[in-house]
Amino acid sequence: MAKAKSKAQQQAAGAALAAKRGETDESDLQGASKQMYDSMSESELEDMASTDREDLPETAEND
């Protein structure tokens, strides 16, 4: 189960997940969310997007 390492990563996963589900256009994605859309399954994106944000830093060192 993939967990987000930062709030930025969790947010990017949420955007990619929305596009995978057809809720937003794939063409609206950019940067990390576009890469996640191309390389991760819907299930992987769900896991990452559902990470509890409370204890996450805004960004991780390698974000």
Secondary structure, DSSP 8 states (H G I E B T S, - for coil): ----SSHHHHHHHHHHHHHHTTSS-GGG--HHHHHHHHHS-HHHHHHHHTS--TT--SS-TT-
